[in-house]
Amino acid sequence: MRPARVRVSWLDETNQRREEEFRGLAAVCVQHEMDHLDGVLFVDHLSALKRNMILRKLLKAKRQDAA
């Protein structure tokens, strides 16, 4: 679950400080993109059990593609 409202500040292309509040879907999208900038992936939000299930499936698919 993510907050439904976030306030973000950043430097724009002219090096000017900007700040804006995002709500709803826009807030979720901003948080998703911030995760990418921080190196956080979708699977990092999953439980260890679900993450391991996905990783096993990916490894199996990789082995099948290599064969």
N, C-alpha and C positions, 0 to 999 in steps of 0.2 A: 504494500500500500504506500502511496505517495501523498504528500500534502496536496490539497486542492488549490492552494494559493502559494506563490513564491515571489520574493522580491529579488531581482538580480541587478548587479551593477557590473559595468564593463567599460573598457576603453574602445571607442569606435575607430574607424580607419584614419581619422584625423587626430587621433590621440586625445579626444575629448571624453571626459567621463560621462557615462549615460547610466540611467537607472530606470527600471520599469517593473511593475508588478504584473504577473501573469496569473490567470485563473483557469480552472477547468482543464480542458485538453491541452491548451497551450502551456500550462504549468507542468503537466506531465511530460510533454515533449521537451521542454527546456531541461527538466531534471534528467531525462533520458540522455540528452546530448551532453550534459555536464558529466554524467557517468562515463561516457565515451572519452571525454577529455581527461578524466581521472584514471582511465584504464580499467574501469569496471564494466564487466560484460553481463548479459542477461543471466547466464548460468551462475554467476556469483551471487545472485539473489535467491537461488534455489536451495533446498535442503541438501545435505550431503548425499542422501539416498537418491533423490531425483537427479542430481548432478552426475553421480556415478553411473546411473542407468543410461543417461544420455551419452556420456563419454564411452561407455562400453559399446553402444550402438554405433557411434562414430568410428571407433577403432575397427569394429567388425566390417563396416562398409568400406573403410580404407583398405583392409586386407583383401576384401572381395574385388575391389577395383584393381589392386596390384596383381591379382592372380590371373 
